[in-house]
Amino acid sequence: MGQDDPKSPEEMFRSGIKAFVAGTNKVLEGMESAAKPVGSAVEVVKDQAVAARDAAVYTYKRRHEFPMEIIGGSAAVGGSIGLLRRGKIAGILGAAMCGGAAYAVVYDEFKFEELPDIVFGKKN
């Protein structure tokens, strides 16, 4: 508070608050502009996940129309992963396990509601 700038304490307090509000607004504006790309990426991923879920539900509902493709594709994917990561024996076992699981799903060998009881045992 020099003689050239005679401000009362109330004016100094108000100008300090104005400066603080302006700084806060600038920080919030920067945070908002930084969050927009993340938000748009999340929306894109969400839309793709919804589309994938819808395709999976559609395929599951129509699984009786193309059982060989589902079972063969599942066995090929499971076998390929095992083959590439662990070798021939793991590939064969992976193909058998994935193909068997796909067969059980396609031909309704067991009910999914009972799956926890099958895996973990029945609880009283």
SULTAHU-V590669 format. One record per residue. N is the residue number from 1. RES is the residue in one letter. D_CENTER is the distance of its C-alpha to the mean C-alpha in Angstrom with 2 decimals. Layout:
((N;RES;D_CENTER) (N;RES;D_CENTER))
This chain:
((1;M;58.10) (2;G;60.74) (3;Q;63.64) (4;D;62.05) (5;D;58.97) (6;P;60.17) (7;K;57.13) (8;S;57.25) (9;P;54.77) (10;E;53.19) (11;E;52.65) (12;M;51.19) (13;F;48.81) (14;R;47.70) (15;S;47.25) (16;G;45.21) (17;I;42.91) (18;K;42.64) (19;A;41.76) (20;F;39.12) (21;V;37.56) (22;A;37.64) (23;G;35.97) (24;T;33.25) (25;N;32.64) (26;K;32.45) (27;V;29.88) (28;L;27.73) (29;E;28.10) (30;G;26.93) (31;M;23.84) (32;E;23.03) (33;S;23.54) (34;A;21.33) (35;A;18.44) (36;K;18.69) (37;P;17.16) (38;V;14.09) (39;G;13.91) (40;S;14.46) (41;A;11.80) (42;V;9.20) (43;E;11.02) (44;V;11.03) (45;V;7.35) (46;K;7.41) (47;D;10.56) (48;Q;9.64) (49;A;7.06) (50;V;10.05) (51;A;12.45) (52;A;11.13) (53;R;11.24) (54;D;14.64) (55;A;15.86) (56;A;15.13) (57;V;16.94) (58;Y;19.69) (59;T;20.18) (60;Y;20.34) (61;K;22.88) (62;R;24.97) (63;R;24.72) (64;H;28.48) (65;E;29.33) (66;F;28.20) (67;P;28.06) (68;M;29.42) (69;E;26.78) (70;I;23.94) (71;I;25.83) (72;G;27.01) (73;G;23.70) (74;S;22.06) (75;A;25.08) (76;A;25.05) (77;V;21.46) (78;G;21.97) (79;G;25.40) (80;S;24.46) (81;I;21.92) (82;G;24.59) (83;L;27.33) (84;L;25.87) (85;R;24.86) (86;R;27.71) (87;G;30.41) (88;K;32.20) (89;I;32.39) (90;A;28.71) (91;G;27.97) (92;I;30.34) (93;L;28.98) (94;G;25.35) (95;A;26.52) (96;A;28.55) (97;M;25.85) (98;C;23.19) (99;G;25.97) (100;G;27.25) (101;A;23.95) (102;A;23.57) (103;Y;27.20) (104;A;26.72) (105;V;23.91) (106;V;25.87) (107;Y;29.17) (108;D;28.07) (109;E;29.65) (110;F;28.12) (111;K;26.39) (112;F;22.84) (113;E;24.11) (114;E;26.37) (115;L;23.91) (116;P;23.65) (117;D;27.45) (118;I;27.80) (119;V;25.60) (120;F;26.66) (121;G;30.03) (122;K;31.29) (123;K;31.72) (124;N;34.80))
